[in-house]
Amino acid sequence: MKLKGLMAFGCAFLLFSNTSLANNNSDNTIVVTATRTQVKIAKTPSKVNLITSKQLKNKGAIYVKDALKDIEGLSLTSNGAFGGTTNVYMRGLSTCYTKILIDGIDVSDPSLTKPYYDLTNLTTDDISRIEIVQGAQSGLYGSSAIGGVINIITKKGRGKPHVKYTQGAGSFNTYKESLEASGKTNNISFYINVLRFDTGGISKMDKLNPDNSYSRGDEKDSYHQTAFDTKIEYIPDDSLKIGTLFKWYKTRNYLDYAWPANDSAASNKTPTARSYRNQTHFVLSKLYIHKDFGKLSIEPYIFYLQNFRYNKSIAPSWWYNKYFKSKRWGGSLLIDYKPLKRTKITSGVDFKKDWVNISKEYSPPAIKKLKYNIGAFVEVEQGIGNLILQGNAREDHSSTFGNHFTYKLGANYLIEKTSTILKANFSTGFRAPSIYELYSSYGNEDLKPEKSKSWDFGITQALPYKTSISITYFKNIIKNRIGFDTTTWKYTQKEGKTVSDGFEIGLKSNPIEFLTIGANYTYTSSKDPSTGEQAARIPLRVYTGYITIKPMGDKLTATLDGRYIGKRFDDSNHNHQTGKYAVFDFTLIYKPIDNLEASVSVKNIFNRFYEEVYGYSTLPRSVFASVSYKF
């Protein structure tokens, strides 16, 4: 890390007093993603960040992607403001190496070339919290958890039954309505939410001109979403819980199409671009049981996931008119056993089947395949004085590549005298070849999984005035890479290794009751094996932060947050610079009475022009307001 980076980090804290939303965690905060069972953040070797529903609201985040941009070690890009495809890069690795879960279910789309979950359409309305575990977690979660795991946990009913209606409106003819019913009565807990979101939008594509204005596209690309979410639990006593959840949304998204986007042709004026439309249908359901038997607890569950995407244009071709269907179903059995006070043994079996059907409108189906995977794991956690040791191992069996073994070793040590926590981890991971990489016309059925080794070392130090600082060093090495061979026009195992390493620094402070401040800094070196340059879309340095003030207690909350993205290029040859910009947002929430709440958010306060993906637009200065009333 260069000296000027450290100096800039200090200046950012002094000038802006900002920090990531994820850092507002007490040592006693309970999470489930780090071990697949309940554990305190301060006592797990893994680095864990947490974003609560309250923090999402304080930030004025409409979509989950808006909140994740402030997490150290993460960077996100979207090709367009509303409805643009969103990619998550964790610790300098491509989005396919981060496993995204909703209530513990892998929601990646198997029909994609390299499966991942597109966060574009996921709103924050029904989100209880988001747990981010960084570092390879294949020993618990199997394929694709090389960079880490993001677990999005939905709300459940609490307190007295009530109904809440929210009406929102904002720039670009944007409107949002939601109706929520929630609460607990007798032994039944319920949460139900219906949402509608519409926006006239802005042009997805930038026509780059010298004045860097926002008057770029010749038309506005609208986006529309309808969503329904519910979670119902039956809790007859403290030892038994039976629950079900159902999540559904449907979107219609108008796009500008330019492949590749360029700065000379008015690509979004063509009939093809004007008519290019994408529709998405998403369904997730889960049925689960949790039973405690004293020192032993078990949790079996089954799930069903369905993705349907349809691309439509008035100009039919091999690319424009195509639909993608995928289904995933399966189940898991988790067993948690505590034979001794400081000993915990967690084990489980996961089973899933992926089915994919990719078809073109004017030709026979391109791909129609089914594959399955079964994985078994065990994890042991042992406390010895102030030292906590953790080890896990997992064996996966796939119908496509056979068996694969992964493991993780971790340690957490508390120095009581100085209130210092030391963390260290070494882990292996893998990414299985996708159905497209195996069976498309470009596929190769002989492909084997990509393999990784990862390690990180971290320290968390408590300071005066309710302040703490954390510093983490990480390194990832991926070999046996799967890439496209332009000579044979087939996917193959590529030579060379993907290597990423860097530092994550987080500072948080709550010096007085009504004030929360802090700052984050991330330095990531991620080399493209083909060019030896910094990998595409991975910023070298990122500074993020926020300041929250509550001058009237919970009646009035004001949050200013910002981020600076350092040097970043959209391609591995470094032809297009998309970094070196700062963006600031402001949100004000006012609660005059218990049942009424109003908020206003200003995005991109200084109207900064910037791009996350070369050739595609981002939000100019814009205002969004909402009013909620609870009945």
N, C-alpha and C positions, 0 to 999 in steps of 0.2 A: 504494500500500500504506500503511495507516495505521500510525502509530508504535506503537500498542498491539499490533498484530500482530507487529511486529519484537521488541518486548519479550517478548511471550508465547513467541515462538520461542526466544529466549535462555533464558528460564526453563525451557522444556521440556527444553532440552539440559542445563542445570545440574541439574535435579531428576531427570530420568529417564535421561539419557545414552543416548538412543535414536536409531536411524536406520533408513532403509529397507534391506531386504535387498538391493535392487538396487544399492546404492552400493558394495558390497564388490568393486570391480573394479580390477585393476592396469592400468597403461597398455598393457601388452602383451597383454591379453586379446583373443582373436580372436572376431569375430562375423561372421555372413554376411548378416543381414537388411538392414543399412544400405545395402549396394551390390549385393546378390544374389551376391556373391563374398566371399572371406575378406578381412577388414580389421581392423586394430587399433582398439579403441574410441577411443584418444587421437588417432588420425589421421583420423577421419572427421568431417566438418562436422556431421553429424546428432547430436542428443542420443540416446544409447543407454543403456538400463538392462538389466541382466542379473541373472537369478535362476538359480542353479545347483541341481542336485539335492540337494546338501549343505545349502544354505540352506533348501530346501523341507522337508527332514527336520528341521533344527534348529528350525524354526518349528512343526513338528507339523501342517503343512498336509495335510488329507485331499484337498481339491479345489483346483484351480488358482486358482479365484476367491478362496480364502482368502489366498493369497500376493499377488495383484495389488492387494489393498486397501492395501498398504503402499507403493505406488509413488507418488512425487510426480507430480502432473499427472493421476492417475487417480482416479476414484471409482466404486464399484460399488453396486448395489442388487439385492436378491432379495426376491421376494414369498413369503416362507416360509423356514423354517430348512433343512429337507431337501427338495430337489427343487423349490424355488421358482425361477421364471424369473429369470435373472440378466442384468443390463444393465451394460455398461461405458461410462463417460463419460470420454473423453480430451480434456484441455484444454478442458473446458466444452462439448463437442459430444455430441450424441446417439449412441447405440450403433451406429446404422447408418453412422456416419462413421468407424468404426474397423475396419480389415481384420484379421481373425484367421486365421492360417495354422497348419496342422499339417504340419511338415516341408515348408514352402514351398507347400502347397496351400490355396487359399481354401476354407474349410469353412462359409461362411455358407449358410443355408438359403434357397433361392430361393422356397420356398412361403410365406414370411412376407411380410406387407404391405410392410415395409422390411427386406430380408434382412440378417441378422447371425447370428453363431454364439452359441448359448446355452451359456455355460460351466458351467451347472448340473451336468452329468453327467461332466465331465472330471476324473478323479482324477489324482494326482501320481505314481502308482506307476511308470509307464513314461516319465516325463519326465526328459530329460537336462539341459535348460536352457530358459529362456524369455527371448527377446530382445524388448525393447520399444523401438521406434524412434518418437519423437514428432515431430510435424510432418507436413505433407502429403507423401505418397510416391506420388502418382498417376503421376509420371514414370517410376517403376519398376514399380508394381503395378496401375495402372489405376483402375477405379471403386472408390469407397468408402474409399480410403485418404487421407481428408482430415485426420482427426485424427492418424492415424499407423497403425502396423502392429505387431501382436503375433504373433510367430512361436514356436510351441510345438514344440520339437525333441525327438523321442523317443530313447530309449536304444538303443545297439547293443552287441553283445557285446565284452567286453574281458577279457584275462587268462586264467587257467586256468579251464576249464569247471567250473561248479558249479551246484548247485540250492539255492534258498533258500525256506523256508516262513515265512510271517508270519501270526500270529493276533492279531486285535485285538478289543477289546470296550470298551463304554463306556455312558454314560448313555442312557436312553430305549430300553433293549433293543437297543443298536446292536452289530452284529458284523461283522467284516471278515476275510476269508481270502484269501490270495494265494499262488500258487506260481510261482516264477520260475526259469527255466533260462537261463544266460548264459555266454558265454566265446568263446574263439577257438582253433581247432584247425587246423593246417596253413594253408590259404588261405581258410578259412571262418570268418566271424564270425557269431554268432547270439545273438538275444535273444528269449525267449518268456515271456509272463506271462499267467496266468489269475487272475481276481479275482471275488470275490463280496462284495457289500455289502448288509446288511439293517438297517433300523432301524424300531422302533415309532413313532418320530417324536414330534412335538408338533403341536398344532393349527396349521395354516397361518395361520388368521385370528385376529386379536385382537378380543375384544369389549371395547372400551375402557370401563374402569370407574375410579372415582376413586382406588382404592388402588394402581393401577399394579403389580399383582401379576402373576405369570406363570400363574395359574390361570384361563386365559381361555377356551380352546375347550372344548366339551363332549365332544370325542372327539379321539383322536390320529390324525394322518395319516401313514401309513407310507410308506416309500420302499424300493425294491429294485432292485439293479443286478447284472448279470452282464457281464463284459468279457473280451475276449481281444485281446492285442497281440503282434505279432511283427515283427522286422526281421532279415533275413538278407543278408549281403554276401559276395561272392566277390572276393578280392583276389589275383590271380595274381602281380602285381608292384607296385612303387611307382607306376606310371603308369596303372594300370587298376583300376577298381572297378565291379562290377556288383551292384546291390542291389534288394531288394524289401521293402516293408513292407505290413502288413495290420493294420487297427485296426477292432474291432467292439465295440459294446456294446448292451445291451438294458435298458430300465428300465421299472418300473411305479411310478407315483406317484399317491398319493391326495391330493386337494385339497379345500379349502373354497372354494366358489364364491360370490362376492358381487360384483355389478357394478352400481354401484360398491360397494366396501367401505364400510360405514357403522357408526357407533358406537351405533346404537339397536336395529336389528333383529338378532335372533339368527340371522343368515343361514346359519351353518353347522349349524343344527339342522334345516333343511328336508330332505326326502327327496332333492331334487336335489343339494344340497351334500354330503350324507353319501355319496352314491354316485358323485360326480364323480371320474373316473379318467383319467389321461393315460398313454399308453404310447409309448415311443420306441425306434426301431431305427436305429442309425447304422453305416454301413460306409464305410471309406476304404481304398483300395489304391493302391500306386504302384510302378512299375517304372522304374529309372533306371540310367544308365551315366555314369561320369566317366572321361575319358581325357585325359592330359597329353601334349603334344608339345613339351616344352621351354618356349618362351615362349607357346605357345598351348595352351589347354585347352577342351574341349567337354563339355557335359552335356545330353544329351537325356533326357526322361522322359515317361511317360504316366501318367494317373491315372483313377480312377473313384470317385465319391462318391455315397452314397445316404442320404437321410433319410426316415424314415416316422414320422409322429406320428398318434396316434389318440385322440380325446377321446370319452369314453363316460359316459353318465349314464342312470339309470332313467327320467328324464323327458325323452323325445325332443323336440327342438326344432330350430330353424334353427341354434342355436349349439352345443348340447351334444354331439350325435352327429355327428361330422365327422372325416374323415381327410384328412391332408395328405401327399402323396407328392412327393418331388423327387429328381432325379438330375442329376449334373454329371459330364461326362467331357471329356477333352481332353489336352493335352500342351504341352510347352515345349522350346525349344532355347536353351541359354545358351552364349555364346562369350566367353572371357576371353583377351585378348591383351595382352602386355607388350612392346612394341617397344623401349622404352628402360627404364633402371633406375628412373626416377621417373615413368614414364608407364604408365597402365593404361587399356585400352579394353574395356568390357563391352557386349555387345549380345545381343539375344534376341528370340524370337518366342513369344507365348503364344496358345493357341487353346483355347476351351472352349465347350461347349453346355450349356444349362440346360433341363431338362424339368420341368414342374410339372403335377400333377393334384390338384385340391382337390375333394372330393366330399362330399355330405351323404347320410345314410343313407336318407332318405325323399324324395329328389328327384334329378334328373339331375345330372351333374357340373357344378360351378360354374365351374371353370376347367380347361382342359387345353391347355397351350401349350408350345412349344419356341422357344428363341431362341439365337443364337450370338454370340460376340464373338472377334475376333482383334486382337491388339495387338503392335506392334513398337517396341522401344526401343533407345537407345544411350546409354551414359554414358562420359564421359572424365574421368579423374582425373590431374592433373598436379602434381608437386611442384617447387617453386622455392625452394631454401634451406629455411627453416623454414615456408614457406607451402605449403599444399595447397589446390588449387582443384578443384572438382567441378562438373560440369554434366551433366544428362541431359535427354532429350526422348523423348516417347512419342506414338504415334498409335494410337488405338483405332477399330476399325470394328465397329459393332453392327448386327444385323438389325433393331433397333427404332428407333434414333435416328441412324444414319449414322456420320459420323466425328467424333472429338473429339481435340484436341491438348492435351497438358500438358507442363510442364517444371519443372526445379528448378536453382537456382544456389546453390552453397555454398562456404564458405571456412573453413579451419582454420589458425591461426597460433600457433606456439610461441615464447614469449619465454624463451629459455634462462636468462638471467641471474636471472630471478625465478621460474622454473618455472611460468609462466602460459600457459594455453591459451585462445585466443579463438576462438569459433565464431559463424558467421552464415549464415543460410539464407533464401532467398526461393523460394517454390514455388507452383504452381497445382495444383488438384485438381478432381475431379468425382465425382458420384454418379449413376449411370444409373437411370432410372425402372424400378421392379420389374415383374415380370409381373403382379402383383396390381394395381398402380397403372395399368397399361396396359389389362388385359383383363378385370378383374372387372366385375360389374354396376355398380360405381362408377368404373370405369376411364376413361382418356382416352388414346387412341392417339396423340394429337398432343403428348404430353409430351416435353420436352427435358431433358437432364441438368442437375442442379444444378451450379453452378460456384463455385469458391473461390479465394481468394488467402490465403497464409499467410506469415508471416515470424517468425523468432526470432533472438535474440542471446544468447550465453552466454559465461561466463567460468569457468574452473576454476583454482583457485589452490592450490598445494601449501603446506602449513604445517609447522611443526616437529612432532615426535613422530608421524610417519607419519599426519598429518592433512591433509585437503584439504576445500575448500568449493567448491561450484558454484552459480552463480546464472544463471537463464535467464529472459528476458522473451519472451513469445509473443503473437501476435495472429492471429486467423482471421476472415475475412469470407466468408460464403456468400450468394450471390444466386441468382436464378432458382429459388427454393425450390419444392418440390412439397408441396402441402397439400390439405386436404379443404375443399371449398366446400359449406357447409350449405344454400345456396340452391338449387344445381343437383344436390346430392348426387353430385358428381363430383370426382375429383382434378384439380387445376389448378395452373398456375404462380402462386405468390403474390407479392404486392408486399412490399417491405421486405427487410431483410438480417438474417441471423443474425450477430452479432458477439460474439466471446469474446476476452478477453485477460487476462493475469495474469503472475505470477511463480512460479518453482519454485526453491526453495533446498534444497540438500542438503549435509549435513556428515557426514563419515566419519572415523573414527580407529581406529588399531590401535596404541596407545601402548606396550603390552607384549604379549608373544607370546600370552598366554592370554586377552586381553581385546579385544573389538571393540565399539565404541560409536559413536553419532552421532545425528543428528536431521534430519527433513525438514519443510518448510513449503511449502504451496501456497496461493496466492491466485488465485481465478478469478472474473472478472466475465463473466457470460454472459447477455446480455439477450434476453428473448423478444420478437420483433418485434411481436407482437399486443398485449402489455400494457406493454412497456417495463420490466418487472420482471425480477429474476433468474430464469433459466430453471428449470423444474421439475426437482427431484432433483439439481441441481448445487450442492454446498456452496460457500459463499463462501470459507471457510478450512478447511484440513485440516492437522493436525499428526500425523505418524506417526514411529515409531521402534522401536529394539530395543537390547538389550544382551546380548551372548553371552560367557559365561565358561567356560573350559576349565581347571579347577584341577588336573586329572589328565591333561592332554594329551587324546588322542582317546578315552580311557576314559570320561570324564564331561563332558557338555556341557549347560549350562543357558542357556536363552534366555527373556528377558522382553521382550515387545513390546506396543505399545499404539498407539492412534490416537484423536485427538479430531476429531470432525466438528462444524464450526461451524454457523452459521445455514443452514438448508436447508428448502425447502418442497416438498411433494409435488405441487403444482399451480401453474400460472403466475399464478393470482390470489392466491396466498399465504394460502389458507384453512387449510392443515394443515401445521404445523411438524413436521419429522421430524429436525431436527438438534440441535445442542447436547448432545452426550453424549461420554463417553470410555469405551473398552473396553480391557481389558488381558488378555493371555493368557500362560501360562507353560508351557514344555516342558522336560523333563529326559530326557536320553538316557544310558544306562549300558551300557558294553561291557566286561564282566568278562573275556572271552576273545575271541580273534579272530573266532570263528564265531558268537558269541551277542551279541544286542543287545536291550535292553529300553528302552521309552520310556513316559512318561506325560505327557499334556497336559491342562491345565486351561483351559477357554475361559470368557471373561467372569468373571474371578476375583471381582470385586466384585458380581456378579449384577445388573448395571445393566440396567434396562428401557429399551429403545430400539426404534425402528422405522426401517427403511430405505425401506419403502413403506407409506404410510398404511393402517392396518387389518390389516397382516400381521405375523406374529410373527418374532422373532429368537431365537437360542439364549440361554436363561438360563445360569447357572453349570452347567457340565457337565464331565465327566472322561472321557478316552479313553486307553486303554493298549494297547500291543502288544508282542509278543515275536517276534523273528526268529532263525532258526537256519540257517546255511549249511552244506550238506553237500559 
